Amino acid sequence: MNDQDRAEHPGLRPIDDSSLTRESWKIFQIMAEFVEGFERLAHIKPSVSVFGSARIPSDHPDYLLAEQISRQLSDAGFAVVSGGGPGIMEAANKGAFAGHSPSIGLNIQLPHEQHANPYQDIGLGFRHFFSRKVMFVKYASAYVVLPGGFGTLDELAEILTLVQTGKTRRIPVVLVGSKFWEGLLQWFEDALVTHGTIDAEDLNLYSVVDTPEEVVDVIFEYYEARSFEPSAEEKQRLMEL
């Protein structure tokens, strides 16, 4: 803080210069995450980002379902991108790893829960959620969302917000497990639409399915009349995520 700032804002506390320097250098760490992500993921298209709980054990039906979905997506020509950790993320990578297309993990460093699973052709590590989120969206041709907790809901809300506001291109958002999602989706309709915080048309931003075959069908039906490659306008949107 310089003398002029102190004079104009006497209530401001002085900033520790060492703390400010650390914050400034943090920018380069963030830049490095973006650069590595762009360089290593730019050639994986088309891809599908798959989300779900880290806490699901390997013998759980949701784990097996995620594995089957990702295997079918991989064999259909889609690279599969997951959060790179355990649970449904591991199942997604495992299914893709056994298929014909790349299996990608975007791992996040957390105090608890997260460790990289071994089923990855490409594995990236992130310290910052926001840079990791950009990588999930930037190269995705679709989002597949299985049962999960706050992190899964965060990713779902992120893509719905970006599509709704026009900050990214429209892509299929496929929710897997109608029973699991039933209460939340009913709340969307009863509370959000009723209160006018979203439009009724926003309920069409996602599909709800229960089987791997339905997941693949929804994605291919969406792209039946359009290219997996973003248009020039869509590419510009993706540049401004």
C-alpha positions as a LaTeX table, in Angstrom:
\begin{tabular}{lrrr}
\hline
Residue & $x$ (\AA) & $y$ (\AA) & $z$ (\AA) \\
\hline
Met1 & 0.00 & 0.00 & 0.00 \\
Asn2 & 1.49 & 3.36 & $-0.99$ \\
Asp3 & 1.16 & 6.71 & 0.81 \\
Gln4 & $-1.62$ & 7.90 & $-1.48$ \\
Asp5 & $-3.70$ & 4.77 & $-0.75$ \\
Arg6 & $-3.23$ & 5.29 & 2.99 \\
Ala7 & $-4.33$ & 8.90 & 2.71 \\
Glu8 & $-7.42$ & 8.12 & 0.62 \\
His9 & $-8.43$ & 5.02 & 2.61 \\
Pro10 & $-7.23$ & 5.41 & 6.20 \\
Gly11 & $-9.22$ & 2.36 & 7.35 \\
Leu12 & $-7.29$ & $-0.04$ & 5.09 \\
Arg13 & $-4.80$ & $-2.32$ & 6.76 \\
Pro14 & $-1.27$ & $-2.49$ & 5.31 \\
Ile15 & $-0.56$ & $-5.57$ & 3.18 \\
Asp16 & 2.27 & $-7.91$ & 4.06 \\
Asp17 & 4.63 & $-7.65$ & 1.07 \\
Ser18 & 5.72 & $-11.29$ & 1.39 \\
Ser19 & 2.10 & $-12.43$ & 1.25 \\
Leu20 & 1.46 & $-10.27$ & $-1.81$ \\
Thr21 & 4.52 & $-11.71$ & $-3.53$ \\
Arg22 & 3.30 & $-15.26$ & $-2.89$ \\
Glu23 & $-0.12$ & $-14.39$ & $-4.32$ \\
Ser24 & 1.48 & $-12.86$ & $-7.41$ \\
Trp25 & 3.69 & $-15.88$ & $-8.06$ \\
Lys26 & 0.63 & $-18.12$ & $-7.68$ \\
Ile27 & $-0.50$ & $-16.79$ & $-11.05$ \\
Phe28 & 2.32 & $-18.70$ & $-12.75$ \\
Gln29 & 1.26 & $-21.95$ & $-11.11$ \\
Ile30 & $-2.27$ & $-21.40$ & $-12.36$ \\
Met31 & $-0.99$ & $-20.57$ & $-15.83$ \\
Ala32 & 1.05 & $-23.77$ & $-15.86$ \\
Glu33 & $-2.06$ & $-25.85$ & $-15.11$ \\
Phe34 & $-3.92$ & $-24.26$ & $-18.00$ \\
Val35 & $-1.03$ & $-24.59$ & $-20.44$ \\
Glu36 & $-0.42$ & $-28.26$ & $-19.65$ \\
Gly37 & $-4.13$ & $-29.00$ & $-19.86$ \\
Phe38 & $-4.52$ & $-27.28$ & $-23.22$ \\
Glu39 & $-1.43$ & $-28.97$ & $-24.68$ \\
Arg40 & $-2.30$ & $-32.49$ & $-23.54$ \\
Leu41 & $-6.05$ & $-32.45$ & $-24.10$ \\
Ala42 & $-6.43$ & $-30.54$ & $-27.36$ \\
His43 & $-6.21$ & $-33.73$ & $-29.44$ \\
Ile44 & $-8.57$ & $-36.01$ & $-27.50$ \\
Lys45 & $-11.76$ & $-34.89$ & $-29.27$ \\
Pro46 & $-14.47$ & $-36.04$ & $-29.33$ \\
Ser47 & $-14.63$ & $-36.67$ & $-25.61$ \\
Val48 & $-17.21$ & $-37.16$ & $-22.89$ \\
Ser49 & $-16.73$ & $-35.93$ & $-19.32$ \\
Val50 & $-18.07$ & $-38.41$ & $-16.75$ \\
Phe51 & $-18.85$ & $-37.48$ & $-13.14$ \\
Gly52 & $-19.91$ & $-39.29$ & $-9.98$ \\
Ser53 & $-19.10$ & $-39.97$ & $-6.36$ \\
Ala54 & $-15.58$ & $-40.77$ & $-5.16$ \\
Arg55 & $-17.13$ & $-42.81$ & $-2.32$ \\
Ile56 & $-18.79$ & $-45.56$ & $-4.35$ \\
Pro57 & $-17.09$ & $-48.97$ & $-3.81$ \\
Ser58 & $-16.11$ & $-51.19$ & $-6.71$ \\
Asp59 & $-18.90$ & $-53.72$ & $-6.03$ \\
His60 & $-21.66$ & $-51.09$ & $-6.08$ \\
Pro61 & $-24.15$ & $-51.13$ & $-8.99$ \\
Asp62 & $-23.34$ & $-47.48$ & $-9.79$ \\
Tyr63 & $-19.65$ & $-48.35$ & $-10.16$ \\
Leu64 & $-20.45$ & $-51.19$ & $-12.54$ \\
Leu65 & $-22.86$ & $-48.98$ & $-14.48$ \\
Ala66 & $-20.24$ & $-46.24$ & $-14.86$ \\
Glu67 & $-17.73$ & $-48.82$ & $-16.09$ \\
Gln68 & $-20.18$ & $-50.16$ & $-18.68$ \\
Ile69 & $-21.14$ & $-46.68$ & $-19.87$ \\
Ser70 & $-17.52$ & $-45.64$ & $-20.32$ \\
Arg71 & $-16.60$ & $-48.84$ & $-22.11$ \\
Gln72 & $-19.42$ & $-48.29$ & $-24.60$ \\
Leu73 & $-18.46$ & $-44.64$ & $-25.07$ \\
Ser74 & $-14.81$ & $-45.59$ & $-25.59$ \\
Asp75 & $-15.68$ & $-48.26$ & $-28.12$ \\
Ala76 & $-17.95$ & $-45.76$ & $-29.89$ \\
Gly77 & $-14.98$ & $-43.44$ & $-30.41$ \\
Phe78 & $-15.20$ & $-41.06$ & $-27.44$ \\
Ala79 & $-12.29$ & $-40.33$ & $-25.17$ \\
Val80 & $-13.56$ & $-40.48$ & $-21.58$ \\
Val81 & $-12.54$ & $-37.80$ & $-19.09$ \\
Ser82 & $-13.08$ & $-38.27$ & $-15.37$ \\
Gly83 & $-11.87$ & $-36.63$ & $-12.18$ \\
Gly84 & $-9.13$ & $-39.26$ & $-12.03$ \\
Gly85 & $-9.86$ & $-40.41$ & $-8.49$ \\
Pro86 & $-11.60$ & $-43.39$ & $-6.86$ \\
Gly87 & $-15.24$ & $-44.47$ & $-6.95$ \\
Ile88 & $-17.22$ & $-43.69$ & $-10.07$ \\
Met89 & $-14.27$ & $-41.72$ & $-11.44$ \\
Glu90 & $-12.20$ & $-44.91$ & $-11.30$ \\
Ala91 & $-15.01$ & $-46.90$ & $-12.88$ \\
Ala92 & $-15.21$ & $-44.42$ & $-15.74$ \\
Asn93 & $-11.47$ & $-44.60$ & $-16.39$ \\
Lys94 & $-11.48$ & $-48.37$ & $-16.03$ \\
Gly95 & $-14.19$ & $-48.82$ & $-18.62$ \\
Ala96 & $-12.53$ & $-46.43$ & $-21.05$ \\
Phe97 & $-9.10$ & $-47.97$ & $-20.45$ \\
Ala98 & $-10.45$ & $-51.32$ & $-21.62$ \\
Gly99 & $-11.98$ & $-49.75$ & $-24.73$ \\
His100 & $-10.62$ & $-48.33$ & $-27.96$ \\
Ser101 & $-10.33$ & $-44.64$ & $-27.02$ \\
Pro102 & $-8.19$ & $-42.75$ & $-24.50$ \\
Ser103 & $-8.93$ & $-42.72$ & $-20.79$ \\
Ile104 & $-8.13$ & $-39.36$ & $-19.18$ \\
Gly105 & $-8.02$ & $-38.42$ & $-15.50$ \\
Leu106 & $-8.00$ & $-34.86$ & $-14.19$ \\
Asn107 & $-6.96$ & $-35.42$ & $-10.62$ \\
Ile108 & $-7.34$ & $-32.77$ & $-7.91$ \\
Gln109 & $-5.11$ & $-32.51$ & $-4.85$ \\
Leu110 & $-7.29$ & $-32.72$ & $-1.74$ \\
Pro111 & $-6.57$ & $-33.23$ & 1.96 \\
His112 & $-8.80$ & $-36.32$ & 1.95 \\
Glu113 & $-10.37$ & $-38.86$ & $-0.41$ \\
Gln114 & $-8.60$ & $-38.16$ & $-3.66$ \\
His115 & $-5.89$ & $-40.39$ & $-5.09$ \\
Ala116 & $-5.23$ & $-41.10$ & $-8.75$ \\
Asn117 & $-6.62$ & $-44.36$ & $-10.08$ \\
Pro118 & $-4.42$ & $-46.57$ & $-12.30$ \\
Tyr119 & $-6.70$ & $-46.69$ & $-15.38$ \\
Gln120 & $-5.47$ & $-43.60$ & $-17.22$ \\
Asp121 & $-3.77$ & $-43.15$ & $-20.57$ \\
Ile122 & $-3.40$ & $-39.45$ & $-19.76$ \\
Gly123 & $-3.31$ & $-38.19$ & $-16.19$ \\
Leu124 & $-3.12$ & $-34.55$ & $-15.13$ \\
Gly125 & $-2.84$ & $-33.16$ & $-11.61$ \\
Phe126 & $-4.48$ & $-29.93$ & $-10.48$ \\
Arg127 & $-4.29$ & $-27.82$ & $-7.33$ \\
His128 & $-7.08$ & $-25.48$ & $-8.38$ \\
Phe129 & $-10.67$ & $-26.53$ & $-8.96$ \\
Phe130 & $-11.38$ & $-23.69$ & $-11.38$ \\
Ser131 & $-8.65$ & $-24.60$ & $-13.87$ \\
Arg132 & $-9.67$ & $-28.26$ & $-13.68$ \\
Lys133 & $-13.29$ & $-27.29$ & $-14.39$ \\
Val134 & $-12.29$ & $-25.51$ & $-17.57$ \\
Met135 & $-10.62$ & $-28.69$ & $-18.82$ \\
Phe136 & $-13.79$ & $-30.71$ & $-18.19$ \\
Val137 & $-15.82$ & $-28.30$ & $-20.31$ \\
Lys138 & $-13.46$ & $-27.06$ & $-23.02$ \\
Tyr139 & $-13.08$ & $-30.30$ & $-24.99$ \\
Ala140 & $-16.28$ & $-32.12$ & $-23.99$ \\
Ser141 & $-18.84$ & $-33.19$ & $-26.55$ \\
Ala142 & $-21.13$ & $-34.37$ & $-23.73$ \\
Tyr143 & $-21.45$ & $-34.57$ & $-19.95$ \\
Val144 & $-22.52$ & $-37.81$ & $-18.26$ \\
Val145 & $-23.43$ & $-37.39$ & $-14.59$ \\
Leu146 & $-23.92$ & $-40.39$ & $-12.31$ \\
Pro147 & $-24.94$ & $-40.30$ & $-8.63$ \\
Gly148 & $-22.60$ & $-38.20$ & $-6.53$ \\
Gly149 & $-22.25$ & $-35.64$ & $-3.77$ \\
Phe150 & $-21.46$ & $-31.95$ & $-3.59$ \\
Gly151 & $-18.61$ & $-32.17$ & $-6.10$ \\
Thr152 & $-20.82$ & $-33.88$ & $-8.67$ \\
Leu153 & $-23.60$ & $-31.36$ & $-8.09$ \\
Asp154 & $-21.04$ & $-28.57$ & $-8.50$ \\
Glu155 & $-19.99$ & $-29.90$ & $-11.90$ \\
Leu156 & $-23.61$ & $-30.35$ & $-12.96$ \\
Ala157 & $-24.53$ & $-26.81$ & $-11.94$ \\
Glu158 & $-21.41$ & $-25.52$ & $-13.70$ \\
Ile159 & $-22.26$ & $-26.97$ & $-17.11$ \\
Leu160 & $-25.95$ & $-26.06$ & $-16.85$ \\
Thr161 & $-25.01$ & $-22.47$ & $-15.98$ \\
Leu162 & $-22.50$ & $-22.17$ & $-18.81$ \\
Val163 & $-24.94$ & $-23.54$ & $-21.38$ \\
Gln164 & $-27.89$ & $-21.54$ & $-20.03$ \\
Thr165 & $-25.94$ & $-18.27$ & $-20.13$ \\
Gly166 & $-24.38$ & $-18.95$ & $-23.53$ \\
Lys167 & $-20.82$ & $-19.02$ & $-22.19$ \\
Thr168 & $-20.25$ & $-22.41$ & $-23.78$ \\
Arg169 & $-21.83$ & $-24.38$ & $-26.58$ \\
Arg170 & $-24.89$ & $-26.54$ & $-26.07$ \\
Ile171 & $-23.90$ & $-30.17$ & $-25.48$ \\
Pro172 & $-25.83$ & $-33.18$ & $-24.17$ \\
Val173 & $-25.98$ & $-33.29$ & $-20.37$ \\
Val174 & $-27.03$ & $-36.82$ & $-19.46$ \\
Leu175 & $-28.09$ & $-37.67$ & $-15.91$ \\
Val176 & $-27.86$ & $-41.39$ & $-15.18$ \\
Gly177 & $-30.18$ & $-42.90$ & $-12.57$ \\
Ser178 & $-33.74$ & $-41.59$ & $-12.70$ \\
Lys179 & $-34.52$ & $-42.62$ & $-9.11$ \\
Phe180 & $-31.45$ & $-40.85$ & $-7.73$ \\
Trp181 & $-32.11$ & $-37.58$ & $-9.59$ \\
Glu182 & $-35.90$ & $-37.60$ & $-9.24$ \\
Gly183 & $-36.15$ & $-35.40$ & $-6.13$ \\
Leu184 & $-33.69$ & $-32.77$ & $-7.34$ \\
Leu185 & $-35.29$ & $-32.49$ & $-10.76$ \\
Gln186 & $-38.75$ & $-32.20$ & $-9.24$ \\
Trp187 & $-37.39$ & $-29.40$ & $-7.04$ \\
Phe188 & $-36.06$ & $-27.66$ & $-10.15$ \\
Glu189 & $-39.58$ & $-27.65$ & $-11.52$ \\
Asp190 & $-41.51$ & $-26.97$ & $-8.33$ \\
Ala191 & $-39.18$ & $-24.37$ & $-6.81$ \\
Leu192 & $-36.90$ & $-22.82$ & $-9.43$ \\
Val193 & $-39.41$ & $-22.59$ & $-12.28$ \\
Thr194 & $-42.25$ & $-21.60$ & $-9.97$ \\
His195 & $-40.17$ & $-18.84$ & $-8.40$ \\
Gly196 & $-39.02$ & $-17.64$ & $-11.81$ \\
Thr197 & $-35.32$ & $-18.20$ & $-11.10$ \\
Ile198 & $-35.05$ & $-20.37$ & $-14.23$ \\
Asp199 & $-37.27$ & $-20.70$ & $-17.30$ \\
Ala200 & $-39.33$ & $-23.80$ & $-17.96$ \\
Glu201 & $-37.29$ & $-24.26$ & $-21.15$ \\
Asp202 & $-34.15$ & $-24.68$ & $-19.02$ \\
Leu203 & $-35.47$ & $-28.07$ & $-17.94$ \\
Asn204 & $-34.67$ & $-29.22$ & $-21.50$ \\
Leu205 & $-30.94$ & $-28.66$ & $-20.96$ \\
Tyr206 & $-30.53$ & $-32.22$ & $-19.65$ \\
Ser207 & $-31.75$ & $-35.76$ & $-20.28$ \\
Val208 & $-32.37$ & $-38.52$ & $-17.76$ \\
Val209 & $-31.57$ & $-42.16$ & $-18.58$ \\
Asp210 & $-30.88$ & $-45.44$ & $-16.81$ \\
Thr211 & $-28.81$ & $-47.64$ & $-19.16$ \\
Pro212 & $-25.47$ & $-47.42$ & $-20.99$ \\
Glu213 & $-27.24$ & $-47.85$ & $-24.32$ \\
Glu214 & $-29.46$ & $-44.85$ & $-23.60$ \\
Val215 & $-26.44$ & $-42.71$ & $-22.76$ \\
Val216 & $-24.79$ & $-43.47$ & $-26.10$ \\
Asp217 & $-28.07$ & $-43.04$ & $-28.00$ \\
Val218 & $-28.78$ & $-39.61$ & $-26.48$ \\
Ile219 & $-25.34$ & $-38.36$ & $-27.48$ \\
Phe220 & $-25.44$ & $-39.71$ & $-31.04$ \\
Glu221 & $-29.01$ & $-38.47$ & $-31.58$ \\
Tyr222 & $-27.96$ & $-34.99$ & $-30.56$ \\
Tyr223 & $-25.09$ & $-34.96$ & $-33.05$ \\
Glu224 & $-27.01$ & $-36.63$ & $-35.85$ \\
Ala225 & $-27.53$ & $-33.31$ & $-37.61$ \\
Arg226 & $-24.44$ & $-31.47$ & $-36.41$ \\
Ser227 & $-20.68$ & $-31.96$ & $-36.15$ \\
Phe228 & $-18.82$ & $-32.98$ & $-33.02$ \\
Glu229 & $-16.39$ & $-30.20$ & $-33.90$ \\
Pro230 & $-17.49$ & $-26.79$ & $-32.55$ \\
Ser231 & $-18.49$ & $-24.14$ & $-35.04$ \\
Ala232 & $-16.42$ & $-20.95$ & $-35.39$ \\
Glu233 & $-18.84$ & $-19.14$ & $-33.06$ \\
Glu234 & $-18.72$ & $-21.97$ & $-30.53$ \\
Lys235 & $-14.93$ & $-22.03$ & $-30.62$ \\
Gln236 & $-14.93$ & $-18.33$ & $-29.75$ \\
Arg237 & $-17.21$ & $-19.02$ & $-26.78$ \\
Leu238 & $-14.87$ & $-21.76$ & $-25.60$ \\
Met239 & $-11.95$ & $-19.35$ & $-25.82$ \\
Glu240 & $-13.78$ & $-17.09$ & $-23.34$ \\
Leu241 & $-14.76$ & $-19.66$ & $-20.73$ \\
\hline
\end{tabular}
